[in-house]
């Protein structure tokens, strides 16, 4: 299910890179989408770009 307020875009990616992201996501108990966002945020931080922390997500059935 898509998160409200998140941007959608198609991504063309090398199959070997995708497979490695899938393995890493499984090891870190994240979805592939969350892993990609995590890696992008990590890369931006290494380059000195400040971002607000990701919004906390409520568990299913929990009110915000």
FENZI-V734190 format. One record per residue. RES is the residue in three letters. SS is DSSP state (@ for helix, = for strand, . for the rest). OMEGA is omega as a letter, one per 20 degrees, with the letter a starting at -180 (999 if undefined). Layout:
BEGIN
RES_SS_OMEGA ; RES_SS_OMEGA
END
This chain:
BEGIN
UNK_._a ; UNK_._r ; UNK_._r ; UNK_._r ; UNK_._r ; UNK_._r ; UNK_._r ; UNK_._r ; UNK_._r ; UNK_._a ; UNK_._r ; UNK_._a ; UNK_._r ; UNK_._a ; UNK_@_r ; UNK_@_r ; UNK_@_r ; UNK_@_a ; UNK_@_r ; UNK_@_r ; UNK_@_r ; UNK_@_r ; UNK_@_r ; UNK_@_r ; UNK_@_r ; UNK_@_r ; UNK_@_a ; UNK_._r ; UNK_._r ; UNK_._r ; UNK_._r ; UNK_@_r ; UNK_@_r ; UNK_@_r ; UNK_@_r ; UNK_@_r ; UNK_@_r ; UNK_@_a ; UNK_@_r ; UNK_@_r ; UNK_@_r ; UNK_@_r ; UNK_@_r ; UNK_@_r ; UNK_@_r ; UNK_@_r ; UNK_._r ; UNK_._r ; UNK_._r ; UNK_._r ; UNK_._r ; UNK_._r ; UNK_._r ; UNK_._a ; UNK_._r ; UNK_._a ; UNK_._r ; UNK_._r ; UNK_._r ; UNK_._r ; UNK_._a ; UNK_._r ; UNK_._r ; UNK_._999
END
